Amino acid sequence: MAGAVAGLLVGTLLAGVLAARDVAASDDERDRATSQAATQPADADAFAEAWQRSRTGTWVVRMTFTRRTAARGRLDDEIRIAQRPPDRLIVGPLGAVAGSIGGRTVNCGTGATGALRCGGDQPAPPYSDEVRREVSALRSYFAGNSSLYTVKHDGDCFTLRLRRQYPSPPYGDRARFCFDRVTGAPTRQEIHRKQGTDVQQAVEVRGEVAADDFRLPAAAG
């Protein structure tokens, strides 16, 4: 469930995330110094509420996507998310498409030939159940003395820091999530791992959603 939650928040259910090797030494020292500090319940509640609001609002967001790897590789692309619950459509890096429209799932990807192909659609699970499961999973990351992450609330943003060793932690060693104050839409996501970093930054946010926003790319039709 953790991987699905990570992908749905910020539109990266389409691809695995990588993170940065070249975190500054001062950041590493600060992370180690604060990694044992427990999360304030108010911060955990605020993050869960911001996440839930982002998943239940109506909005369209267009984001730049930048992936930098430890080997100094770089990928620049774009992510577009249209949401009007229970409809939600994500067009992600390299043209991958995922979501649900009209109660049916959407799942498209690029095959070996380079053509975008869509798999057979299936009934989508109840939207409210998905959101409830996501919020419950998020809260579990910050609960108890052995919580996986700490979270700190800062304005419209939240910073997560890994608190203990864990294989393939869902949000890497460090992450930051920001949300639009008006619509609740995600406006920035950073996920840092030793292998590299993924950054998504909103360049357009609007609260009005049209039918065309849920139209599949021509290659995916």
C-alpha positions as CSV (number, residue, x, y, z in Angstrom):
1,M,0.0,0.0,0.0
2,A,2.9,2.4,0.8
3,G,4.0,2.4,-2.9
4,A,0.5,3.1,-4.1
5,V,0.1,5.9,-1.6
6,A,3.3,7.5,-2.7
7,G,2.4,7.4,-6.3
8,L,-1.1,8.7,-5.9
9,L,-0.2,11.8,-3.8
10,V,1.9,13.5,-6.0
11,G,1.2,11.7,-9.4
12,T,4.1,9.3,-9.4
13,L,2.1,6.1,-9.4
14,L,3.5,5.9,-13.0
15,A,7.1,5.4,-12.1
16,G,9.5,4.6,-9.3
17,V,11.2,7.5,-7.6
18,L,15.0,8.1,-7.3
19,A,16.9,10.5,-5.1
20,A,20.0,12.5,-4.7
21,R,23.5,11.4,-3.8
22,D,24.8,14.9,-3.6
23,V,22.9,16.2,-0.5
24,A,25.1,18.8,1.2
25,A,27.0,17.6,4.2
26,S,25.3,20.2,6.3
27,D,21.9,18.7,5.4
28,D,23.1,15.2,6.3
29,E,24.3,16.5,9.7
30,R,21.1,18.3,10.3
31,D,19.1,15.2,9.3
32,R,21.1,13.0,11.7
33,A,20.6,15.5,14.5
34,T,16.9,15.6,14.1
35,S,16.1,12.1,13.0
36,Q,15.3,10.9,16.6
37,A,12.9,13.8,17.3
38,A,9.3,12.6,17.6
39,T,6.6,14.1,15.3
40,Q,4.3,16.6,17.0
41,P,0.7,15.2,16.7
42,A,-0.5,18.5,15.3
43,D,2.0,18.3,12.4
44,A,0.9,14.7,11.6
45,D,-2.7,15.7,11.7
46,A,-2.1,18.7,9.5
47,F,-0.3,16.5,6.9
48,A,-3.0,13.9,6.8
49,E,-5.7,16.6,6.5
50,A,-3.8,18.3,3.6
51,W,-3.4,15.0,1.8
52,Q,-7.1,14.2,2.2
53,R,-8.1,17.6,1.0
54,S,-5.8,17.2,-2.0
55,R,-7.5,13.9,-2.9
56,T,-11.1,15.1,-2.5
57,G,-10.8,18.5,-4.2
58,T,-11.6,19.5,-7.8
59,W,-8.6,20.9,-9.6
60,V,-6.1,20.6,-12.5
61,V,-2.4,20.9,-11.9
62,R,0.4,20.9,-14.4
63,M,3.9,20.2,-13.0
64,T,7.4,20.1,-14.3
65,F,9.2,16.8,-13.5
66,T,12.9,16.6,-13.0
67,R,14.8,13.4,-12.1
68,R,18.5,13.6,-11.3
69,T,20.4,10.4,-10.6
70,A,23.6,9.7,-8.7
71,A,25.3,9.0,-11.9
72,R,24.6,12.6,-13.0
73,G,21.9,11.6,-15.3
74,R,18.9,13.9,-15.8
75,L,15.3,13.6,-17.1
76,D,13.0,16.6,-17.6
77,D,9.4,16.0,-18.4
78,E,5.9,17.1,-17.3
79,I,3.0,15.7,-15.2
80,R,-0.6,16.8,-15.6
81,I,-3.3,15.7,-13.1
82,A,-7.0,16.4,-13.5
83,Q,-9.2,15.6,-10.6
84,R,-13.0,15.8,-10.1
85,P,-13.8,13.0,-7.7
86,P,-14.4,10.2,-8.4
87,D,-12.7,10.9,-11.8
88,R,-8.9,11.4,-11.7
89,L,-6.5,11.3,-14.6
90,I,-2.7,11.5,-14.5
91,V,-0.6,12.0,-17.6
92,G,3.0,11.4,-16.4
93,P,6.6,11.3,-17.5
94,L,7.2,9.7,-20.9
95,G,3.5,9.9,-21.6
96,A,2.3,7.2,-19.2
97,V,-1.4,7.5,-18.2
98,A,-3.2,6.3,-15.1
99,G,-6.3,7.0,-13.1
100,S,-10.1,6.3,-13.3
101,I,-12.8,7.8,-15.4
102,G,-16.5,7.1,-15.2
103,G,-15.9,4.3,-12.7
104,R,-13.4,2.5,-14.9
105,T,-9.6,2.3,-14.5
106,V,-7.2,3.8,-16.9
107,N,-3.7,2.3,-17.3
108,C,-1.5,3.1,-20.3
109,G,2.2,2.8,-21.0
110,T,4.8,2.8,-23.7
111,G,5.7,-0.6,-25.0
112,A,8.8,-1.9,-26.7
113,T,7.8,-0.4,-30.0
114,G,7.5,3.1,-28.4
115,A,3.8,3.2,-29.0
116,L,1.5,4.0,-26.1
117,R,-0.9,1.1,-25.3
118,C,-3.7,0.9,-22.8
119,G,-4.6,-2.2,-20.9
120,G,-8.1,-3.5,-20.4
121,D,-10.1,-1.3,-18.1
122,Q,-11.7,-2.6,-14.9
123,P,-14.2,-1.3,-12.4
124,A,-12.4,1.3,-10.3
125,P,-12.6,0.8,-6.5
126,P,-14.8,3.2,-4.6
127,Y,-12.9,6.6,-4.5
128,S,-13.7,7.3,-0.8
129,D,-12.3,3.9,0.2
130,E,-9.1,4.6,-1.7
131,V,-8.7,8.0,0.1
132,R,-9.5,6.5,3.5
133,R,-6.8,3.8,3.0
134,E,-4.2,6.3,1.9
135,V,-4.8,8.6,4.9
136,S,-4.7,5.6,7.3
137,A,-1.4,4.5,5.8
138,L,0.1,8.0,6.0
139,R,-0.8,8.3,9.7
140,S,0.9,4.9,10.4
141,Y,4.2,6.3,9.2
142,F,4.2,8.9,12.0
143,A,2.7,6.9,14.8
144,G,4.4,5.6,17.9
145,N,7.9,5.7,19.3
146,S,9.3,3.6,16.4
147,S,7.6,5.7,13.6
148,L,9.1,5.4,10.2
149,Y,9.2,9.2,9.5
150,T,9.0,12.5,11.3
151,V,6.9,15.3,9.7
152,K,7.2,19.0,10.3
153,H,4.6,21.5,9.2
154,D,5.8,24.7,7.6
155,G,3.2,27.0,6.1
156,D,1.7,25.2,3.1
157,C,4.5,22.6,3.1
158,F,5.5,19.5,5.1
159,T,9.0,18.0,5.4
160,L,9.5,14.3,6.1
161,R,12.7,12.8,7.4
162,L,13.4,9.0,7.7
163,R,13.7,8.1,11.4
164,R,14.9,4.5,11.2
165,Q,16.5,2.1,8.7
166,Y,13.9,0.6,6.4
167,P,14.3,-1.2,3.1
168,S,13.0,1.0,0.2
169,P,11.3,3.6,2.3
170,P,8.2,5.0,0.4
171,Y,9.4,8.6,0.6
172,G,13.2,8.1,0.6
173,D,15.5,9.5,3.2
174,R,13.9,13.0,3.0
175,A,10.9,14.4,1.3
176,R,8.9,17.6,1.0
177,F,5.3,18.1,0.0
178,C,3.5,21.4,-0.6
179,F,-0.2,22.1,-1.4
180,D,-2.1,25.0,-2.9
181,R,-3.9,27.0,-0.3
182,V,-7.0,27.6,-2.4
183,T,-7.7,24.3,-4.1
184,G,-5.6,21.9,-2.0
185,A,-3.8,20.6,-5.1
186,P,-0.2,19.4,-4.8
187,T,2.2,22.2,-5.9
188,R,5.6,20.6,-5.1
189,Q,7.0,17.2,-4.3
190,E,10.6,16.3,-3.6
191,I,11.7,12.8,-2.8
192,H,15.4,12.3,-2.0
193,R,17.2,8.9,-2.0
194,K,20.8,8.0,-2.1
195,Q,20.4,7.1,-5.7
196,G,19.0,10.4,-6.8
197,T,16.1,12.8,-6.5
198,D,12.8,13.5,-8.1
199,V,11.2,17.0,-8.0
200,Q,7.8,18.0,-9.2
201,Q,6.9,21.7,-9.3
202,A,3.5,23.2,-10.3
203,V,3.5,25.7,-13.1
204,E,-0.3,25.9,-13.4
205,V,-3.1,25.3,-10.9
206,R,-6.8,25.9,-11.5
207,G,-9.9,24.9,-9.7
208,E,-12.1,24.7,-12.8
209,V,-12.1,21.3,-14.5
210,A,-13.6,20.7,-18.0
211,A,-14.5,17.5,-19.9
212,D,-11.4,17.9,-22.1
213,D,-9.2,17.6,-19.0
214,F,-10.2,13.9,-18.9
215,R,-9.6,13.3,-22.5
216,L,-6.9,10.6,-23.1
217,P,-3.9,11.6,-25.2
218,A,-4.5,10.8,-28.9
219,A,-1.8,8.1,-28.8
220,A,-3.5,6.4,-25.9
221,G,-7.0,6.2,-27.5
